[in-house]
Amino acid sequence: MYDHAIECENCSDPQQQGIGMSIILAEAEPVGGFVGMSISEPLMQIGTLATVFAYMRRCSPGKDTSPSLTQKRFNDLRQRITPRAVFSQSG
């Protein structure tokens, strides 16, 4: 297949040159796609993994947070969320 593309390299017939170019490009395109994917896919996966680890680290900082501090945060949040009802006694 490549012989046909190469042997007509110096011919003056534009149709033959087009056929040769078509053959070469038909073979190079899948290889280029594979090389491009072999670079972009791992980068995308590494980025996703780093984002997940950053999110996990943000949500659960680890052993440095004491249970009492966590309980304080929970109680503070609960007090902010709990609706305060004001009852007035009329009478």
RABEL-V941995 format. One record per residue. N is the residue number from 1. OMEGA is omega in degrees with one decimal (NA if undefined). D_FIRST is the distance of its C-alpha to the first C-alpha in whole Angstrom. Layout:
N|OMEGA|D_FIRST  N|OMEGA|D_FIRST
//
This chain:
1|178.9|0  2|178.9|4  3|179.4|5  4|-179.4|6  5|-176.4|7  6|-175.1|9  7|-179.4|10  8|-176.3|12  9|-176.6|13  10|-178.9|17  11|-175.2|17  12|-179.1|20  13|-178.0|18  14|179.0|18  15|179.3|16  16|177.2|13  17|178.2|14  18|177.9|14  19|179.1|11  20|179.1|9  21|179.1|11  22|179.6|11  23|-178.8|7  24|-179.0|9  25|178.7|12  26|178.5|11  27|-175.9|10  28|-176.0|13  29|178.3|16  30|178.7|16  31|177.3|16  32|176.7|19  33|179.1|21  34|179.8|21  35|178.2|22  36|179.0|25  37|-179.5|26  38|176.2|27  39|-173.1|29  40|-178.3|31  41|177.8|31  42|177.8|33  43|178.6|35  44|179.7|36  45|177.6|37  46|177.9|39  47|177.8|41  48|179.6|42  49|179.0|43  50|178.3|45  51|178.8|47  52|178.5|48  53|177.9|50  54|178.2|51  55|178.9|52  56|178.8|54  57|-179.8|55  58|-178.3|57  59|-177.2|58  60|-174.3|60  61|174.8|60  62|-172.1|61  63|-176.4|64  64|178.3|66  65|-179.1|67  66|179.2|71  67|-179.2|71  68|177.9|75  69|177.6|73  70|178.8|70  71|177.2|73  72|178.7|75  73|-179.8|72  74|-179.7|72  75|178.6|75  76|179.1|75  77|-180.0|72  78|179.5|74  79|178.9|77  80|-175.1|75  81|-175.4|73  82|179.5|77  83|179.2|78  84|179.4|82  85|179.0|84  86|178.6|87  87|176.0|90  88|-179.6|93  89|178.2|97  90|176.1|98  91|NA|102
//
